[in-house]
C-alpha cells in the first residue's frame, strides 16, 4: 500500500515521501498516529503544490542571503578588548560579541548562531570571520581586535 508520510518516520523516510508499506502497518500504526495518509491523487496534488511553494520560498531566501552576503563582505568591524601581557586578551571575543558589533557598527542584525568561528578570538589582530547566512551563501567579515585604552 502506498502512503504519504506526514512526519519523519525513522525507518521509512522524511515528511512528504511516498513509500510502499504493508497494509496492516499503515492501518494499525501509521494512520492512527497521524504519521501518514493514503496516497490518493488529491493528497499527491497537495504535496506537489506544497513543494512548489517551499521551493519558491527557498529561492527567495537564497536571493536575500546572497544580497546580504555582498553587503557583509565589505564590512569591517572593530572590537576593543582588555589586553594582558603582549597581545593576549583577558577573556575572548565570541560569536555574540561579533553579532553585537555588527548590529552596532554596521546596523546589520545577525543571529549569533550564524557566526562560524572554530574557536573564540583570544589575541589582538585582524581576523576573517565567516558568517553562514544560508546553506549556499557564506559572507566573510573582517574583524579587527584592538586594545582598550
mmCIF file of the C-alpha atoms, coordinates in Angstrom:
data_MODEL
# 
_entry.id   MODEL 
# 
loop_
_atom_site.group_PDB 
_atom_site.id 
_atom_site.type_symbol 
_atom_site.label_atom_id 
_atom_site.label_alt_id 
_atom_site.label_comp_id 
_atom_site.label_asym_id 
_atom_site.label_entity_id 
_atom_site.label_seq_id 
_atom_site.pdbx_PDB_ins_code 
_atom_site.Cartn_x 
_atom_site.Cartn_y 
_atom_site.Cartn_z 
_atom_site.occupancy 
_atom_site.B_iso_or_equiv 
_atom_site.pdbx_formal_charge 
_atom_site.auth_seq_id 
_atom_site.auth_comp_id 
_atom_site.auth_asym_id 
_atom_site.auth_atom_id 
_atom_site.pdbx_PDB_model_num 
ATOM 1   C CA . UNK A 1 1   ? 0.000  0.000  0.000  1.00 0.00 ? 1   UNK A CA 1 
ATOM 2   C CA . UNK A 1 2   ? 1.354  3.430  -0.925 1.00 0.00 ? 2   UNK A CA 1 
ATOM 3   C CA . UNK A 1 3   ? 1.235  6.128  1.740  1.00 0.00 ? 3   UNK A CA 1 
ATOM 4   C CA . UNK A 1 4   ? 2.495  9.689  2.080  1.00 0.00 ? 4   UNK A CA 1 
ATOM 5   C CA . UNK A 1 5   ? 4.374  10.428 5.300  1.00 0.00 ? 5   UNK A CA 1 
ATOM 6   C CA . UNK A 1 6   ? 3.128  13.461 7.221  1.00 0.00 ? 6   UNK A CA 1 
ATOM 7   C CA . UNK A 1 7   ? 6.088  13.396 9.617  1.00 0.00 ? 7   UNK A CA 1 
ATOM 8   C CA . UNK A 1 8   ? 9.511  11.835 9.600  1.00 0.00 ? 8   UNK A CA 1 
ATOM 9   C CA . UNK A 1 9   ? 9.399  8.150  10.471 1.00 0.00 ? 9   UNK A CA 1 
ATOM 10  C CA . UNK A 1 10  ? 12.789 6.777  11.436 1.00 0.00 ? 10  UNK A CA 1 
ATOM 11  C CA . UNK A 1 11  ? 12.730 3.544  9.449  1.00 0.00 ? 11  UNK A CA 1 
ATOM 12  C CA . UNK A 1 12  ? 10.708 4.812  6.457  1.00 0.00 ? 12  UNK A CA 1 
ATOM 13  C CA . UNK A 1 13  ? 11.599 8.331  5.387  1.00 0.00 ? 13  UNK A CA 1 
ATOM 14  C CA . UNK A 1 14  ? 11.010 12.044 5.733  1.00 0.00 ? 14  UNK A CA 1 
ATOM 15  C CA . UNK A 1 15  ? 7.922  14.201 5.526  1.00 0.00 ? 15  UNK A CA 1 
ATOM 16  C CA . UNK A 1 16  ? 6.106  14.134 2.157  1.00 0.00 ? 16  UNK A CA 1 
ATOM 17  C CA . UNK A 1 17  ? 7.897  10.963 0.992  1.00 0.00 ? 17  UNK A CA 1 
ATOM 18  C CA . UNK A 1 18  ? 5.709  8.461  -0.841 1.00 0.00 ? 18  UNK A CA 1 
ATOM 19  C CA . UNK A 1 19  ? 6.549  4.990  0.454  1.00 0.00 ? 19  UNK A CA 1 
ATOM 20  C CA . UNK A 1 20  ? 5.214  1.500  -0.030 1.00 0.00 ? 20  UNK A CA 1 
ATOM 21  C CA . UNK A 1 21  ? 4.326  -0.280 3.254  1.00 0.00 ? 21  UNK A CA 1 
ATOM 22  C CA . UNK A 1 22  ? 2.345  -3.286 4.365  1.00 0.00 ? 22  UNK A CA 1 
ATOM 23  C CA . UNK A 1 23  ? -1.394 -2.634 4.641  1.00 0.00 ? 23  UNK A CA 1 
ATOM 24  C CA . UNK A 1 24  ? -1.537 -3.675 8.301  1.00 0.00 ? 24  UNK A CA 1 
ATOM 25  C CA . UNK A 1 25  ? 1.392  -1.448 9.233  1.00 0.00 ? 25  UNK A CA 1 
ATOM 26  C CA . UNK A 1 26  ? -0.324 1.544  7.612  1.00 0.00 ? 26  UNK A CA 1 
ATOM 27  C CA . UNK A 1 27  ? -3.764 0.810  9.062  1.00 0.00 ? 27  UNK A CA 1 
ATOM 28  C CA . UNK A 1 28  ? -2.648 -0.148 12.584 1.00 0.00 ? 28  UNK A CA 1 
ATOM 29  C CA . UNK A 1 29  ? 0.386  2.076  13.181 1.00 0.00 ? 29  UNK A CA 1 
ATOM 30  C CA . UNK A 1 30  ? 0.850  4.939  10.716 1.00 0.00 ? 30  UNK A CA 1 
ATOM 31  C CA . UNK A 1 31  ? -2.749 6.132  10.256 1.00 0.00 ? 31  UNK A CA 1 
ATOM 32  C CA . UNK A 1 32  ? -3.812 6.127  13.954 1.00 0.00 ? 32  UNK A CA 1 
ATOM 33  C CA . UNK A 1 33  ? -0.703 8.129  14.927 1.00 0.00 ? 33  UNK A CA 1 
ATOM 34  C CA . UNK A 1 34  ? -1.190 10.586 12.031 1.00 0.00 ? 34  UNK A CA 1 
ATOM 35  C CA . UNK A 1 35  ? 2.220  9.685  10.640 1.00 0.00 ? 35  UNK A CA 1 
ATOM 36  C CA . UNK A 1 36  ? 0.887  9.039  7.134  1.00 0.00 ? 36  UNK A CA 1 
ATOM 37  C CA . UNK A 1 37  ? -2.080 9.415  4.806  1.00 0.00 ? 37  UNK A CA 1 
ATOM 38  C CA . UNK A 1 38  ? -3.058 7.215  1.890  1.00 0.00 ? 38  UNK A CA 1 
ATOM 39  C CA . UNK A 1 39  ? -1.505 8.189  -1.445 1.00 0.00 ? 39  UNK A CA 1 
ATOM 40  C CA . UNK A 1 40  ? -4.637 9.368  -3.242 1.00 0.00 ? 40  UNK A CA 1 
ATOM 41  C CA . UNK A 1 41  ? -4.469 11.701 -6.246 1.00 0.00 ? 41  UNK A CA 1 
ATOM 42  C CA . UNK A 1 42  ? -5.808 14.541 -4.076 1.00 0.00 ? 42  UNK A CA 1 
ATOM 43  C CA . UNK A 1 43  ? -3.065 14.106 -1.474 1.00 0.00 ? 43  UNK A CA 1 
ATOM 44  C CA . UNK A 1 44  ? -0.390 13.773 -4.172 1.00 0.00 ? 44  UNK A CA 1 
ATOM 45  C CA . UNK A 1 45  ? -1.544 17.013 -5.826 1.00 0.00 ? 45  UNK A CA 1 
ATOM 46  C CA . UNK A 1 46  ? -1.488 18.765 -2.448 1.00 0.00 ? 46  UNK A CA 1 
ATOM 47  C CA . UNK A 1 47  ? 2.102  17.656 -1.849 1.00 0.00 ? 47  UNK A CA 1 
ATOM 48  C CA . UNK A 1 48  ? 3.143  18.811 -5.305 1.00 0.00 ? 48  UNK A CA 1 
ATOM 49  C CA . UNK A 1 49  ? 1.621  22.225 -4.672 1.00 0.00 ? 49  UNK A CA 1 
ATOM 50  C CA . UNK A 1 50  ? 3.298  22.487 -1.254 1.00 0.00 ? 50  UNK A CA 1 
ATOM 51  C CA . UNK A 1 51  ? 6.697  21.538 -2.696 1.00 0.00 ? 51  UNK A CA 1 
ATOM 52  C CA . UNK A 1 52  ? 6.426  24.277 -5.345 1.00 0.00 ? 52  UNK A CA 1 
ATOM 53  C CA . UNK A 1 53  ? 5.608  26.873 -2.683 1.00 0.00 ? 53  UNK A CA 1 
ATOM 54  C CA . UNK A 1 54  ? 8.520  25.734 -0.499 1.00 0.00 ? 54  UNK A CA 1 
ATOM 55  C CA . UNK A 1 55  ? 10.882 25.808 -3.477 1.00 0.00 ? 55  UNK A CA 1 
ATOM 56  C CA . UNK A 1 56  ? 9.841  29.385 -4.298 1.00 0.00 ? 56  UNK A CA 1 
ATOM 57  C CA . UNK A 1 57  ? 10.288 30.377 -0.650 1.00 0.00 ? 57  UNK A CA 1 
ATOM 58  C CA . UNK A 1 58  ? 13.745 28.765 -0.611 1.00 0.00 ? 58  UNK A CA 1 
ATOM 59  C CA . UNK A 1 59  ? 14.769 30.626 -3.781 1.00 0.00 ? 59  UNK A CA 1 
ATOM 60  C CA . UNK A 1 60  ? 13.656 33.926 -2.258 1.00 0.00 ? 60  UNK A CA 1 
ATOM 61  C CA . UNK A 1 61  ? 15.596 33.220 0.953  1.00 0.00 ? 61  UNK A CA 1 
ATOM 62  C CA . UNK A 1 62  ? 18.714 32.384 -1.069 1.00 0.00 ? 62  UNK A CA 1 
ATOM 63  C CA . UNK A 1 63  ? 18.463 35.636 -3.036 1.00 0.00 ? 63  UNK A CA 1 
ATOM 64  C CA . UNK A 1 64  ? 18.100 37.643 0.185  1.00 0.00 ? 64  UNK A CA 1 
ATOM 65  C CA . UNK A 1 65  ? 21.060 35.813 1.745  1.00 0.00 ? 65  UNK A CA 1 
ATOM 66  C CA . UNK A 1 66  ? 23.265 36.468 -1.295 1.00 0.00 ? 66  UNK A CA 1 
ATOM 67  C CA . UNK A 1 67  ? 22.483 40.202 -1.290 1.00 0.00 ? 67  UNK A CA 1 
ATOM 68  C CA . UNK A 1 68  ? 23.196 40.406 2.458  1.00 0.00 ? 68  UNK A CA 1 
ATOM 69  C CA . UNK A 1 69  ? 26.388 38.416 1.875  1.00 0.00 ? 69  UNK A CA 1 
ATOM 70  C CA . UNK A 1 70  ? 27.582 41.001 -0.629 1.00 0.00 ? 70  UNK A CA 1 
ATOM 71  C CA . UNK A 1 71  ? 26.955 43.750 1.948  1.00 0.00 ? 71  UNK A CA 1 
ATOM 72  C CA . UNK A 1 72  ? 28.762 41.862 4.702  1.00 0.00 ? 72  UNK A CA 1 
ATOM 73  C CA . UNK A 1 73  ? 31.802 41.127 2.541  1.00 0.00 ? 73  UNK A CA 1 
ATOM 74  C CA . UNK A 1 74  ? 32.545 44.865 2.501  1.00 0.00 ? 74  UNK A CA 1 
ATOM 75  C CA . UNK A 1 75  ? 32.079 45.375 6.261  1.00 0.00 ? 75  UNK A CA 1 
ATOM 76  C CA . UNK A 1 76  ? 34.956 45.744 8.701  1.00 0.00 ? 76  UNK A CA 1 
ATOM 77  C CA . UNK A 1 77  ? 34.207 45.955 12.407 1.00 0.00 ? 77  UNK A CA 1 
ATOM 78  C CA . UNK A 1 78  ? 36.434 46.874 15.316 1.00 0.00 ? 78  UNK A CA 1 
ATOM 79  C CA . UNK A 1 79  ? 36.128 45.266 18.725 1.00 0.00 ? 79  UNK A CA 1 
ATOM 80  C CA . UNK A 1 80  ? 38.004 46.524 21.776 1.00 0.00 ? 80  UNK A CA 1 
ATOM 81  C CA . UNK A 1 81  ? 39.263 44.102 24.372 1.00 0.00 ? 81  UNK A CA 1 
ATOM 82  C CA . UNK A 1 82  ? 41.281 44.239 27.562 1.00 0.00 ? 82  UNK A CA 1 
ATOM 83  C CA . UNK A 1 83  ? 44.852 43.159 26.919 1.00 0.00 ? 83  UNK A CA 1 
ATOM 84  C CA . UNK A 1 84  ? 47.113 41.262 29.258 1.00 0.00 ? 84  UNK A CA 1 
ATOM 85  C CA . UNK A 1 85  ? 50.771 40.552 28.565 1.00 0.00 ? 85  UNK A CA 1 
ATOM 86  C CA . UNK A 1 86  ? 51.713 41.257 24.941 1.00 0.00 ? 86  UNK A CA 1 
ATOM 87  C CA . UNK A 1 87  ? 48.804 40.721 22.612 1.00 0.00 ? 87  UNK A CA 1 
ATOM 88  C CA . UNK A 1 88  ? 46.791 38.233 24.692 1.00 0.00 ? 88  UNK A CA 1 
ATOM 89  C CA . UNK A 1 89  ? 43.262 39.257 25.664 1.00 0.00 ? 89  UNK A CA 1 
ATOM 90  C CA . UNK A 1 90  ? 41.684 38.876 29.077 1.00 0.00 ? 90  UNK A CA 1 
ATOM 91  C CA . UNK A 1 91  ? 38.830 36.623 28.092 1.00 0.00 ? 91  UNK A CA 1 
ATOM 92  C CA . UNK A 1 92  ? 37.969 36.261 24.419 1.00 0.00 ? 92  UNK A CA 1 
ATOM 93  C CA . UNK A 1 93  ? 35.853 37.580 21.542 1.00 0.00 ? 93  UNK A CA 1 
ATOM 94  C CA . UNK A 1 94  ? 32.894 35.249 20.961 1.00 0.00 ? 94  UNK A CA 1 
ATOM 95  C CA . UNK A 1 95  ? 30.120 34.750 18.420 1.00 0.00 ? 95  UNK A CA 1 
ATOM 96  C CA . UNK A 1 96  ? 27.811 37.006 20.416 1.00 0.00 ? 96  UNK A CA 1 
ATOM 97  C CA . UNK A 1 97  ? 30.410 39.804 20.553 1.00 0.00 ? 97  UNK A CA 1 
ATOM 98  C CA . UNK A 1 98  ? 30.748 39.765 16.769 1.00 0.00 ? 98  UNK A CA 1 
ATOM 99  C CA . UNK A 1 99  ? 26.967 39.719 16.238 1.00 0.00 ? 99  UNK A CA 1 
ATOM 100 C CA . UNK A 1 100 ? 26.562 42.666 18.643 1.00 0.00 ? 100 UNK A CA 1 
ATOM 101 C CA . UNK A 1 101 ? 29.370 44.628 16.970 1.00 0.00 ? 101 UNK A CA 1 
ATOM 102 C CA . UNK A 1 102 ? 27.793 44.056 13.546 1.00 0.00 ? 102 UNK A CA 1 
ATOM 103 C CA . UNK A 1 103 ? 24.491 45.395 14.815 1.00 0.00 ? 103 UNK A CA 1 
ATOM 104 C CA . UNK A 1 104 ? 26.063 48.457 16.460 1.00 0.00 ? 104 UNK A CA 1 
ATOM 105 C CA . UNK A 1 105 ? 28.658 49.391 13.832 1.00 0.00 ? 105 UNK A CA 1 
ATOM 106 C CA . UNK A 1 106 ? 27.074 48.263 10.544 1.00 0.00 ? 106 UNK A CA 1 
ATOM 107 C CA . UNK A 1 107 ? 23.365 48.244 11.536 1.00 0.00 ? 107 UNK A CA 1 
ATOM 108 C CA . UNK A 1 108 ? 23.061 44.649 10.301 1.00 0.00 ? 108 UNK A CA 1 
ATOM 109 C CA . UNK A 1 109 ? 21.312 42.268 12.664 1.00 0.00 ? 109 UNK A CA 1 
ATOM 110 C CA . UNK A 1 110 ? 22.711 38.730 12.509 1.00 0.00 ? 110 UNK A CA 1 
ATOM 111 C CA . UNK A 1 111 ? 21.863 35.804 14.754 1.00 0.00 ? 111 UNK A CA 1 
ATOM 112 C CA . UNK A 1 112 ? 24.927 34.818 16.788 1.00 0.00 ? 112 UNK A CA 1 
ATOM 113 C CA . UNK A 1 113 ? 24.471 31.171 15.740 1.00 0.00 ? 113 UNK A CA 1 
ATOM 114 C CA . UNK A 1 114 ? 25.217 32.124 12.134 1.00 0.00 ? 114 UNK A CA 1 
ATOM 115 C CA . UNK A 1 115 ? 28.727 33.312 13.033 1.00 0.00 ? 115 UNK A CA 1 
ATOM 116 C CA . UNK A 1 116 ? 31.035 30.377 12.322 1.00 0.00 ? 116 UNK A CA 1 
ATOM 117 C CA . UNK A 1 117 ? 34.262 30.543 14.254 1.00 0.00 ? 117 UNK A CA 1 
ATOM 118 C CA . UNK A 1 118 ? 36.096 27.379 15.145 1.00 0.00 ? 118 UNK A CA 1 
ATOM 119 C CA . UNK A 1 119 ? 37.201 28.909 18.432 1.00 0.00 ? 119 UNK A CA 1 
ATOM 120 C CA . UNK A 1 120 ? 36.895 32.308 20.127 1.00 0.00 ? 120 UNK A CA 1 
ATOM 121 C CA . UNK A 1 121 ? 39.439 35.035 19.313 1.00 0.00 ? 121 UNK A CA 1 
ATOM 122 C CA . UNK A 1 122 ? 41.991 35.325 22.129 1.00 0.00 ? 122 UNK A CA 1 
ATOM 123 C CA . UNK A 1 123 ? 44.563 37.808 20.833 1.00 0.00 ? 123 UNK A CA 1 
ATOM 124 C CA . UNK A 1 124 ? 44.828 41.147 19.047 1.00 0.00 ? 124 UNK A CA 1 
ATOM 125 C CA . UNK A 1 125 ? 44.834 41.285 15.265 1.00 0.00 ? 125 UNK A CA 1 
ATOM 126 C CA . UNK A 1 126 ? 42.653 41.196 12.175 1.00 0.00 ? 126 UNK A CA 1 
ATOM 127 C CA . UNK A 1 127 ? 40.544 38.125 11.517 1.00 0.00 ? 127 UNK A CA 1 
ATOM 128 C CA . UNK A 1 128 ? 38.367 36.922 8.656  1.00 0.00 ? 128 UNK A CA 1 
ATOM 129 C CA . UNK A 1 129 ? 35.179 35.572 10.251 1.00 0.00 ? 129 UNK A CA 1 
ATOM 130 C CA . UNK A 1 130 ? 32.728 33.509 8.141  1.00 0.00 ? 130 UNK A CA 1 
ATOM 131 C CA . UNK A 1 131 ? 29.002 34.058 8.609  1.00 0.00 ? 131 UNK A CA 1 
ATOM 132 C CA . UNK A 1 132 ? 26.698 31.383 7.174  1.00 0.00 ? 132 UNK A CA 1 
ATOM 133 C CA . UNK A 1 133 ? 23.532 33.148 6.065  1.00 0.00 ? 133 UNK A CA 1 
ATOM 134 C CA . UNK A 1 134 ? 22.134 30.243 4.047  1.00 0.00 ? 134 UNK A CA 1 
ATOM 135 C CA . UNK A 1 135 ? 23.227 26.759 3.136  1.00 0.00 ? 135 UNK A CA 1 
ATOM 136 C CA . UNK A 1 136 ? 24.661 28.164 -0.117 1.00 0.00 ? 136 UNK A CA 1 
ATOM 137 C CA . UNK A 1 137 ? 25.639 31.700 0.995  1.00 0.00 ? 137 UNK A CA 1 
ATOM 138 C CA . UNK A 1 138 ? 28.569 32.494 3.269  1.00 0.00 ? 138 UNK A CA 1 
ATOM 139 C CA . UNK A 1 139 ? 29.817 36.011 3.969  1.00 0.00 ? 139 UNK A CA 1 
ATOM 140 C CA . UNK A 1 140 ? 33.238 36.932 5.348  1.00 0.00 ? 140 UNK A CA 1 
ATOM 141 C CA . UNK A 1 141 ? 33.514 39.865 7.747  1.00 0.00 ? 141 UNK A CA 1 
ATOM 142 C CA . UNK A 1 142 ? 36.822 41.473 8.691  1.00 0.00 ? 142 UNK A CA 1 
ATOM 143 C CA . UNK A 1 143 ? 37.083 41.751 12.468 1.00 0.00 ? 143 UNK A CA 1 
ATOM 144 C CA . UNK A 1 144 ? 39.829 43.908 13.910 1.00 0.00 ? 144 UNK A CA 1 
ATOM 145 C CA . UNK A 1 145 ? 40.543 43.332 17.591 1.00 0.00 ? 145 UNK A CA 1 
ATOM 146 C CA . UNK A 1 146 ? 42.298 46.293 19.261 1.00 0.00 ? 146 UNK A CA 1 
ATOM 147 C CA . UNK A 1 147 ? 43.432 47.040 22.775 1.00 0.00 ? 147 UNK A CA 1 
ATOM 148 C CA . UNK A 1 148 ? 41.160 49.004 25.096 1.00 0.00 ? 148 UNK A CA 1 
ATOM 149 C CA . UNK A 1 149 ? 42.660 52.290 26.195 1.00 0.00 ? 149 UNK A CA 1 
# 
